[in-house]
Amino acid sequence: MVSSLSQSPQSPITLLVFNPMAEPLLEQIRAHADLVYAPTPELRASAVASHGAQAQAVLTIGSIGLTAEEIAQMPQLRLACTLGAGYEGLALDALRGRGIVLATGAGTNDTSVADHSFGLILASMRNFRTLDQQARAGVDRYSLAHPPSVSGKKLGILGLGNIGLKIAKRAEGFDMPVGYHNRQPKAGVAPRYFDSLKALASWADILVCATPGGPGTKHLVNAEILQALGPQGYLINIARGSVVDTLALAAALKDGTIAGAGIDVYESEPHRPEPLIDLPNILITPHVAGWSPEATQASLAQFIGNLTGVFSGQGAVAPVDLGA
């Protein structure tokens, strides 16, 4: 196996980094590799052209990815890493065909994402943004509609993985019944299983998307699912923008098919989601759910563990099984 080969101490690892990172984090990586930092499309193309022949490892994120064409220009590539848990933008067939190890930051930012998810639930349902604006404008509180309570509402989770389980745990503190939909039921968990997303949406007051991205989950949340969620329902998306049909969501928010939404991800990233921008009943954050000083440092530490593990012959600490 490629991962069993060890790296000579006299031969520094050549690493290409495609995702933006702060300088203090890059400095930590430089202690372990010769780093080529290429966080823009122009720098990336130049880095692959000039350093691809020597590149032994790549660090990226799921939404930025790594293409088959780039992999073909890296004959010495042994490790492709993502800083977060997602890897939907990487050419898996090309990695598998070459026996290149894929490893991720899975598990390092779950707590931050779960915290942010509940922030979106509370802020969306309690209408924090509008209430803040109204308070600053001196609006008489007796003239305002009452925002709904969060406690006791039924929480549906699409994708009961590590993040989904942490969201479910937080829901316990709000006395919320929790249901979920996966492709298959998960053994040994308390939340109720629904065998279809439509059935889950029909039951839930709040539907949280926590499923991986990629072609298999594209537009799982469409007009039919939003209709099932209903006029008192709220949609929260901290998964990937591709999971939700943006135009269907915009229409549902405009016509009252659902009450509101809170999203941290959107299909148009890195550009803002234009169909949603002027709608008053959606709260948008710029894909930062997994960001905190604690989560970022944990993700970096796991990357360094993956890197040093593969090149020392010990193996990655968080590998992805790419199959045969």
C-alpha positions as CSV (number, residue, x, y, z in Angstrom):
1,M,0.0,0.0,0.0
2,V,1.1,3.5,-0.7
3,S,0.6,4.6,2.9
4,S,3.1,2.0,4.2
5,L,6.0,3.8,2.5
6,S,8.1,5.9,4.8
7,Q,9.6,9.3,4.0
8,S,13.3,9.8,4.5
9,P,14.1,12.5,7.0
10,Q,16.5,14.0,4.4
11,S,13.6,14.4,1.9
12,P,11.1,17.1,3.0
13,I,7.5,16.5,2.0
14,T,6.4,18.8,-0.9
15,L,2.9,20.0,0.0
16,L,0.5,22.1,-2.1
17,V,-2.2,24.0,-0.1
18,F,-5.2,25.1,-2.1
19,N,-7.5,26.5,0.6
20,P,-7.0,29.9,2.3
21,M,-5.4,29.7,5.7
22,A,-4.0,32.2,8.2
23,E,-0.3,32.7,8.4
24,P,0.1,31.2,12.0
25,L,-1.5,28.0,10.8
26,L,0.7,27.8,7.7
27,E,3.7,28.3,9.9
28,Q,2.7,25.2,11.9
29,I,2.5,23.2,8.7
30,R,6.0,24.5,7.6
31,A,7.5,22.6,10.5
32,H,6.5,19.4,8.7
33,A,6.7,20.1,4.9
34,D,7.9,22.3,2.2
35,L,4.7,24.3,1.6
36,V,3.5,25.8,-1.7
37,Y,0.6,28.1,-0.8
38,A,-1.9,28.5,-3.7
39,P,-5.3,29.7,-2.4
40,T,-6.6,31.3,-5.6
41,P,-7.4,29.7,-9.0
42,E,-4.5,31.6,-10.6
43,L,-2.0,30.6,-7.9
44,R,-3.3,27.1,-7.9
45,A,-2.8,26.6,-11.7
46,S,0.7,28.1,-11.4
47,A,1.6,25.9,-8.5
48,V,0.4,22.7,-10.2
49,A,2.4,23.7,-13.3
50,S,5.6,24.5,-11.5
51,H,5.5,22.2,-8.5
52,G,3.2,19.3,-9.6
53,A,6.0,17.0,-10.6
54,Q,7.4,17.2,-7.1
55,A,4.2,17.4,-5.1
56,Q,3.7,14.5,-2.7
57,A,0.7,15.8,-0.7
58,V,-2.2,18.2,-1.2
59,L,-4.3,20.0,1.4
60,T,-7.7,21.3,0.2
61,I,-11.3,21.4,1.3
62,G,-14.4,19.6,-0.1
63,S,-15.8,22.6,-1.9
64,I,-12.5,23.6,-3.5
65,G,-11.5,20.0,-4.4
66,L,-8.8,18.4,-6.4
67,T,-9.3,17.4,-10.0
68,A,-8.3,14.4,-12.0
69,E,-6.4,16.6,-14.3
70,E,-4.4,18.0,-11.4
71,I,-3.7,14.5,-10.0
72,A,-2.4,13.5,-13.4
73,Q,0.2,16.2,-13.2
74,M,1.4,14.9,-9.8
75,P,3.2,11.6,-10.4
76,Q,4.6,11.6,-6.8
77,L,1.3,12.3,-5.0
78,R,0.8,10.0,-2.1
79,L,-1.7,11.9,0.1
80,A,-4.7,14.1,-0.6
81,C,-6.2,15.7,2.6
82,T,-9.2,17.9,3.3
83,L,-9.1,20.2,6.3
84,G,-12.7,19.5,7.1
85,A,-14.9,16.4,6.9
86,G,-16.2,17.0,3.3
87,Y,-14.4,15.6,0.2
88,E,-17.1,15.9,-2.4
89,G,-15.0,18.0,-4.8
90,L,-12.1,15.6,-5.0
91,A,-11.7,13.2,-8.0
92,L,-12.1,9.9,-6.0
93,D,-11.7,7.6,-9.0
94,A,-8.4,9.2,-9.9
95,L,-7.2,8.9,-6.3
96,R,-8.4,5.3,-6.1
97,G,-6.8,4.3,-9.4
98,R,-3.4,5.5,-8.2
99,G,-3.7,4.2,-4.7
100,I,-3.4,7.7,-3.2
101,V,-4.5,8.0,0.4
102,L,-7.4,10.3,1.1
103,A,-7.7,11.6,4.6
104,T,-9.9,14.3,6.2
105,G,-10.5,16.5,9.3
106,A,-13.7,14.5,10.2
107,G,-14.7,15.0,13.8
108,T,-12.6,18.1,14.4
109,N,-15.3,20.8,14.0
110,D,-18.5,18.9,14.8
111,T,-19.1,20.7,18.0
112,S,-18.7,24.1,16.4
113,V,-21.1,23.1,13.6
114,A,-23.7,21.8,16.1
115,D,-23.4,25.0,18.1
116,H,-23.9,27.1,15.0
117,S,-26.9,25.0,14.0
118,F,-28.7,25.8,17.2
119,G,-27.8,29.4,16.8
120,L,-29.5,29.4,13.4
121,I,-32.5,27.7,14.9
122,L,-32.9,30.2,17.7
123,A,-32.1,33.3,15.6
124,S,-34.4,32.2,12.8
125,M,-37.4,31.2,14.9
126,R,-37.1,34.0,17.4
127,N,-36.4,36.5,14.5
128,F,-33.4,38.0,16.2
129,R,-32.2,40.0,13.2
130,T,-35.5,41.9,12.7
131,L,-36.0,42.3,16.5
132,D,-32.6,43.9,16.7
133,Q,-33.4,46.3,13.9
134,Q,-36.8,47.1,15.5
135,A,-35.2,47.7,18.9
136,R,-32.7,50.1,17.4
137,A,-35.5,51.9,15.6
138,G,-37.4,52.3,18.9
139,V,-40.4,50.2,17.8
140,D,-42.9,49.6,20.6
141,R,-42.7,45.9,21.5
142,Y,-46.5,45.7,22.0
143,S,-46.9,46.3,18.3
144,L,-44.8,43.2,17.3
145,A,-45.9,39.7,16.5
146,H,-44.8,37.1,19.0
147,P,-42.0,34.9,17.7
148,P,-42.6,31.1,18.3
149,S,-41.0,29.2,21.1
150,V,-38.2,26.8,20.3
151,S,-38.6,24.4,23.2
152,G,-40.9,21.5,22.6
153,K,-40.8,21.8,18.8
154,K,-40.1,18.7,16.7
155,L,-36.6,18.6,15.2
156,G,-36.0,16.6,12.1
157,I,-32.4,15.9,11.1
158,L,-31.4,14.9,7.5
159,G,-28.2,12.9,8.0
160,L,-27.6,11.6,11.5
161,G,-23.8,11.4,11.5
162,N,-21.5,12.8,14.1
163,I,-22.8,16.4,13.6
164,G,-26.4,15.2,13.5
165,L,-26.0,13.4,16.8
166,K,-24.5,16.4,18.4
167,I,-27.4,18.5,17.2
168,A,-29.8,15.9,18.6
169,K,-28.0,16.1,22.0
170,R,-28.4,19.9,22.1
171,A,-32.1,19.4,21.3
172,E,-32.5,17.4,24.5
173,G,-31.9,20.6,26.5
174,F,-34.9,22.2,24.7
175,D,-37.2,19.2,25.3
176,M,-37.5,18.7,21.6
177,P,-38.6,15.3,20.1
178,V,-36.0,14.4,17.5
179,G,-36.4,12.4,14.3
180,Y,-34.0,11.7,11.4
181,H,-33.7,10.3,7.9
182,N,-30.7,8.4,6.6
183,R,-30.5,5.9,3.8
184,Q,-30.6,3.2,6.5
185,P,-31.6,3.4,10.2
186,K,-28.8,3.8,12.7
187,A,-28.5,1.2,15.4
188,G,-28.5,2.2,19.0
189,V,-29.7,5.8,18.7
190,A,-32.6,7.5,20.5
191,P,-34.1,9.7,17.7
192,R,-37.0,8.3,15.7
193,Y,-36.2,7.0,12.2
194,F,-38.2,8.0,9.2
195,D,-37.8,6.0,6.0
196,S,-38.3,9.0,3.7
197,L,-37.3,12.6,3.8
198,K,-40.9,13.7,3.0
199,A,-42.3,11.8,6.0
200,L,-39.7,13.4,8.2
201,A,-40.4,16.9,6.9
202,S,-44.2,16.4,7.3
203,W,-43.6,15.5,11.0
204,A,-41.0,18.1,11.8
205,D,-41.3,21.7,12.9
206,I,-37.7,22.3,12.0
207,L,-35.7,20.4,9.4
208,V,-31.9,20.5,9.7
209,C,-29.7,19.4,6.8
210,A,-26.6,17.7,8.1
211,T,-25.9,15.3,5.3
212,P,-22.8,15.1,3.1
213,G,-22.7,16.9,-0.2
214,G,-22.1,15.5,-3.6
215,P,-24.3,14.2,-6.5
216,G,-26.1,11.7,-4.3
217,T,-27.6,14.5,-2.1
218,K,-28.1,17.3,-4.7
219,H,-31.4,19.0,-4.2
220,L,-32.8,16.4,-1.8
221,V,-34.6,19.4,-0.2
222,N,-36.8,20.5,-3.1
223,A,-40.2,22.1,-3.5
224,E,-42.0,18.9,-2.5
225,I,-40.0,18.6,0.8
226,L,-40.6,22.3,1.6
227,Q,-44.3,21.9,1.0
228,A,-44.3,18.9,3.4
229,L,-42.4,21.0,6.0
230,G,-45.3,23.5,5.9
231,P,-46.2,27.1,6.7
232,Q,-45.1,26.9,10.4
233,G,-41.9,25.0,9.5
234,Y,-38.2,26.2,9.4
235,L,-35.3,24.9,7.3
236,I,-31.8,25.0,8.6
237,N,-28.8,24.0,6.3
238,I,-25.3,23.5,7.7
239,A,-24.5,20.7,5.3
240,R,-23.7,21.7,1.7
241,G,-25.4,24.3,-0.4
242,S,-26.2,21.7,-3.1
243,V,-28.5,19.8,-0.7
244,V,-31.2,22.5,-1.0
245,D,-32.7,23.7,-4.3
246,T,-32.1,27.5,-4.0
247,L,-34.9,28.6,-6.3
248,A,-37.4,26.3,-4.6
249,L,-36.3,27.7,-1.2
250,A,-36.7,31.3,-2.4
251,A,-40.2,30.5,-3.7
252,A,-41.2,28.8,-0.5
253,L,-40.0,31.7,1.6
254,K,-41.8,34.3,-0.6
255,D,-45.2,32.6,-0.7
256,G,-45.3,31.3,2.8
257,T,-44.9,27.7,2.0
258,I,-42.5,27.7,5.0
259,A,-42.1,30.2,7.8
260,G,-38.4,30.8,7.6
261,A,-34.9,29.5,7.2
262,G,-31.3,29.8,8.4
263,I,-28.5,28.7,6.2
264,D,-24.7,28.7,6.5
265,V,-24.1,27.2,3.0
266,Y,-25.5,27.9,-0.4
267,E,-25.2,26.7,-4.0
268,S,-23.5,29.9,-5.3
269,E,-20.5,29.9,-3.0
270,P,-18.3,31.8,-2.9
271,H,-20.8,34.3,-4.4
272,R,-23.8,35.3,-2.4
273,P,-27.2,33.5,-3.0
274,E,-28.9,36.3,-5.0
275,P,-32.4,34.7,-5.0
276,L,-32.4,34.8,-1.2
277,I,-30.7,38.1,-0.4
278,D,-33.8,40.4,-0.2
279,L,-36.0,38.0,1.7
280,P,-36.8,39.0,5.3
281,N,-37.5,35.5,6.6
282,I,-34.1,33.9,6.0
283,L,-30.9,34.3,8.0
284,I,-27.6,33.7,6.1
285,T,-24.1,33.2,7.5
286,P,-21.1,32.8,5.2
287,H,-20.1,29.1,5.6
288,V,-18.5,29.6,9.0
289,A,-20.4,27.0,11.1
290,G,-17.3,24.9,11.5
291,W,-15.0,27.9,12.3
292,S,-13.8,28.6,15.8
293,P,-10.3,28.9,17.2
294,E,-10.7,25.6,18.9
295,A,-12.1,23.8,15.8
296,T,-9.5,25.3,13.5
297,Q,-6.6,24.2,15.6
298,A,-8.1,20.7,16.0
299,S,-8.5,20.4,12.2
300,L,-4.9,21.5,11.7
301,A,-3.6,19.1,14.3
302,Q,-5.5,16.3,12.6
303,F,-4.1,17.3,9.2
304,I,-0.6,17.2,10.6
305,G,-1.3,13.8,12.1
306,N,-2.5,12.6,8.7
307,L,0.5,14.0,6.9
308,T,3.2,12.7,9.3
309,G,1.4,9.4,9.7
310,V,1.4,8.6,6.0
311,F,5.0,9.7,5.4
312,S,6.3,8.0,8.5
313,G,4.7,4.7,7.5
314,Q,2.2,4.7,10.4
315,G,-0.7,5.6,8.2
316,A,-3.3,8.4,8.2
317,V,-5.2,9.1,11.4
318,A,-8.5,9.8,9.6
319,P,-8.4,7.9,6.3
320,V,-11.3,7.5,3.9
321,D,-12.0,4.0,2.6
322,L,-12.1,4.5,-1.2
323,G,-12.8,0.8,-1.9
324,A,-11.2,-1.3,-4.5
